[in-house]
Every structure is written in structure tokens, then in C-alpha cells.
Amino acid sequence: MLQPRLPPDSMLAIRDAVATGVGVAPLQALLADPDIAASRLIRVLPDWKTPCKPLLVTDPSAQSVIHRPRLFIDHLATALPSA
């Protein structure tokens, strides 16, 4: 098993390190795509994707949830595929 050399607590730091040639890392498209377009990063495994993980949202009390978070939770429930 590979052991990471950088702690995974800052994806921006990991992206910057990879862009300087430190190694490879699984980066979110939101972070990597601009650097890929500018040729600062290259995609080395184009067919590989990280496994899907469940997203859990807790709703302690339907009466206590204000409108915006409720709209966001409802959006997630309809926009994301269910397992």
C-alpha cells in the first residue's frame, strides 16, 4: 500500500505540490481542471475514478431548519444519485 507523503488536509497544497513535480495525487476536477487546461498538470489515469462515497445530511428537527439549508438539502436529495 502506498503511503502519502503530504497530509491530506489541504487539497490546494497537494495540488500545488503536484504541479511542481512532487508526484501524483487524486484531485477533484474543480481544483485540477484549470491547471490541466493550462498544462501545469496532466491526467495520468484518465479512466480511473475515485469510488463513490455516501453523503449523509442530518436534520435534527424539521422545525428548526431555516429555509436556505432546507433548500440545499432538498436540492442534494434530487440532484445526487442515490445508492
Phi, psi and omega in degrees: 000138178282141177251128180293145178265342176247140177294140186277030184268353177221101180294332176294318179294320178295316178301316180296321179294317179296321180295336177270359175100015182293325182170210179241157179203148173281112182246148176293144180303323180303323179274323189273326187304317178299322179287328175294316180297327180269007180063025173273337176230154172233147177277119184264337178228077188297335181268354182270137176227148177292150179294147177290142178235148181292147175246120181250133177238125180264146179230088188300325179202122182301332181283335184270350182281124178282170192299312184297310177300325179296318178297320179295315179299316178297321178297314179300319182297328180267331186274331183264141178292144178268151183279000000 
